Amino acid sequence: MHNPKSAASFLIARAKSLQLRHHNYRFLTSTSRSLLFTPFISTRFFSGHYNIEQFSDDEYDCDFENHQASSTVANVDEWKWKLSMLLRNEKDQEIVSRDKRDRRDYEQIANLAKRMGLYSELFGKVVVASKVPLPNYRPDLDDKRPQREVVIPLSLQRRVEGLVQEYLDRLQLNSEKTIDSLDNVNSKNQVKDIDMDENANSFVDESVMEKVLQKRSLRMRNMQRSWQESPEGKKMLEFRKSLPAYREKEGLLQAIARNQVIVISGETGCGKTTQLPQYILESEIESGRGAFCSIICTQPRRISAMAVSERVSAERGESLGETVGFKVRLEGMRGKNTHLLFCTSGILLRRLLSDRNLSGITHVFVDEIHERGMNEGSSSTSS
Ligand SMILES: Nc1ncnc2c1ncn2[C@@H]1O[C@H](COP(=O)(O)OP(=O)(O)OP(=O)(O)O)[C@@H](O)[C@H]1O
């Protein structure tokens, strides 16, 4: 009844079962040995050393005896080499493999990694060996989970950065104040030196404020540069450079630096309103004084104050109310970090009534002065 073919196939199957039994036998016998190895493995594992020279081939060979029937010695050998390279390589932190046979051999790879002081994990179909402990789940290796790239607008990113930094600055300011007040409480001559303490306090406050402003200025510079270097920023800069005002930029900045009052005239649409105040703001930020400057630019109408501030914010890659804001009667958008404010001339006039010196303001632009409304006339004579 036996044909030679089926006999041959039977023989092969038999040989396989023999082989299996052989492995099982060796596996069973080596179980007790693996117990003996346990302390050795632990010390290697927890010692944190990645000294591959400490592992002789014998040790690996010995471990290979524990493999299941499906293991491929060549594959594990390859992993031995890969893990050694990982240990040698200072830059790489992990090896990621999606190879099917690696999954099949995972237990051996994990064993090998552990003995070499490495960590390993099987994430679905992916084998990872790493120098650092691995989490239970890795979203980046989850093939079932759709990978979506979330692009945060640069303006939003900057706003978040700005808010976080402002919060940190305030924390620092508060902690320094607390230390200062504690020092005062501990002082033995508290009553006697009360006036001196007050002076010291205001001095400390000023110097702390100075530090905060310096920090903020650096941050403003970094943000400005990152916008100017971004593709959108470069595109915007190209447009701005095409305006006639750009050719006069350096001359204008010099004239402003040398004179207290200057009159600028230019054709319609050359960039007087949107560019000139911005040149000053940019140059102050670039020279690290951004947080110390405060520019006001008046507009004859509410609508133009709002529209221009929005345009200038967009040219700077920001949301309205960040570095650039506006203020008109009953409405406004400006924040603590607003350093260029577009407002109606009426708003400036009202401010002049209560503060003739415009304290804190570094530059005033009175735009559309040729319209010479009542407000423009009054504010230009006052400032
Ligand atoms: N909201 C906007 N959107 C797109 N481009 C704008 C916007 N506002 C201004 N521009 C562009 O910027 C250029 C400069 O405008 P800006 O208002 O600064 O000129 P101006 O010299 O003040 O003009 P005017 O004398 O009429 O006030 C304009 O030519 C226009 O091309």
The ligand as a Gaussian input file, in Angstrom:
#p B3LYP/6-31G(d) Opt

LIG

0 1
 N       -4.776000      94.296000       4.194000
 C       -3.907000      94.206000       3.209000
 N       -3.806000      93.097000       2.461000
 C       -2.912000      92.985000       1.477000
 N       -2.060000      93.952000       1.153000
 C       -2.111000      95.083000       1.826000
 C       -3.019000      95.292000       2.896000
 N       -2.832000      96.517000       3.393000
 C       -1.828000      97.061000       2.676000
 N       -1.405000      96.213000       1.727000
 C       -0.327000      96.419000       0.764000
 O        0.716000      97.115000       1.394000
 C        1.079000      98.226000       0.630000
 C        1.445000      99.362000       1.561000
 O        0.271000      99.794000       2.232000
 P        0.298000     101.035000       3.226000
 O       -1.054000     101.196000       3.790000
 O        1.412000     100.865000       4.173000
 O        0.655000     102.200000       2.229000
 P        0.622000     103.770000       2.540000
 O        1.865000     104.343000       1.938000
 O        0.420000     104.000000       3.965000
 O       -0.617000     104.215000       1.696000
 P       -1.585000     105.500000       1.978000
 O       -0.759000     106.707000       1.677000
 O       -2.687000     105.314000       1.030000
 O       -1.975000     105.397000       3.405000
 C       -0.092000      98.527000      -0.254000
 O        0.347000      98.987000      -1.502000
 C       -0.774000      97.218000      -0.414000
 O       -0.260000      96.598000      -1.564000

